[in-house]
Amino acid sequence: MSGFRATGVGQVLDQSDTQALRDDREVILADPRGFCAGVDRAIQTVETILDAWTPPDGEADDADLPPVYVRRQIVHNRHVVEDLSDRGAVFVDELDQIPDRAVRAGVPVVFSAHGIAPAVQDEARRRGMEVVDASCPLVSKVHREVHRFVRDGYQIVYIGHRGHDEAIGVVGEAPEHVHLIEHEADVDGLDFTSETKLVMLTQTTLSLDETADIVAALHRRFPWIEEPPGSDICYATQNRQHAVKLVAGHADCVVIVGSANSSNSVRLVEVAQDVLNERFAAGDAGAEGSGPGRAHRVDDAGDLDPSWFQGVTKVGLSSGASVPEDLVQGVLDALAGWGYGRVSYAETIKETMHFVLPSALRSRGAAGNRKTGASSPASATERRD
């Protein structure tokens, strides 16, 4: 059930010298927001390895090696990556940046939440790396769908963002069978005959509304195209977009906390702006991105611009699925300092989803891994949890 919960200030204002509250100023906070189950699982994977690590003796040959390597950003949030880096994790863009001596020493290599292409798995296997795959299970589901449909003789139209880690992994499963499109106009560039078995799949972090337009265009162009039994857009993406729509329907402007390379965060900005565009005529929206009728993205409170809130009474606030709650709290504190101290909650659904950690961290036995203490860590062939 969607709706608003009671306004409160105690959880936001904990200092007595905060600017006096102005009764007409308010933050409408989206619920749910922030970490999804897949992101939480991926971060916990790296944290579990770091927590279990015992530094080797300073005289040991591998004393200078890190506790763990992570291929690409574990999730698309720079604050999360910086925090894990400060704790000792080393992030690399590609596996060839990991030295052979680290592989021989058994330093675990974590694959990010966004999924991984077979070519990367093959390289890890060839080099004998101790792999912990933190791919989100919902992303892995799309990978399995690719395998199933290719096996059954289908060509696959994949709706996603070119260059995004998730899309790279999915297309990499079967490049000759997976055709990536980003926009509705891209449908015209596809060429299939009615004899072609055709199915569509999607990236998990897309805008529901934008994807619906592309899906409709695909059905018009290829009436026989099939869809998987369930939506590929993940539950958390859908839930956060629904909550942001509710917020934007009552706020004068909306702030989304999330990094620029976070697909789901950028989609939240777009969803919010679409709703605001319907409510605020072009002539009523603030000029140059300021004032009512605008949606903004920030990495943290330091990106806030006071000019955004000129003439704004109600500020909507949410965060992407890779965003720690303390960053949202930082924005709330900054807004409170500008007089937006009252907070109401736009709640659409309670999330209870939980994913267990990768099997490499759950396995037990006599022989332990150098860093994690887990026995029989996942080999590069263990691609799905």
Secondary structure, DSSP 8 states (H G I E B T S, - for coil): --EEEEEE-TTT---TTS----TT-EEEEEES-S--HHHHHHHHHHHHHHHH-----TTSTTTTS-S-EEES-SSS-HHHHHHHHHTT-EEESSGGGS-HHHHHTT--EEE-TT---HHHHHHHHHHT--EEE---HHHHHHHHHHHHHHHTT-EEEEE--TT-HHHHHHHHH-TTTEEEE-SGGGGGG----TTS-EEEEE-TT--HHHHHHHHHHHHHH-TT-B--SS-SS-HHHHHHHHHHHHHHTT-SEEEEE--TT-HHHHHHHHHHHHHHHHHS-TTTS-GGG-STT-EEEESSGGG--GGGGTT-SEEEEEE-TT--HHHHHHHHHHHHHTT--EEEEEE-----------HHHH---SS--TTT--SS---TT----
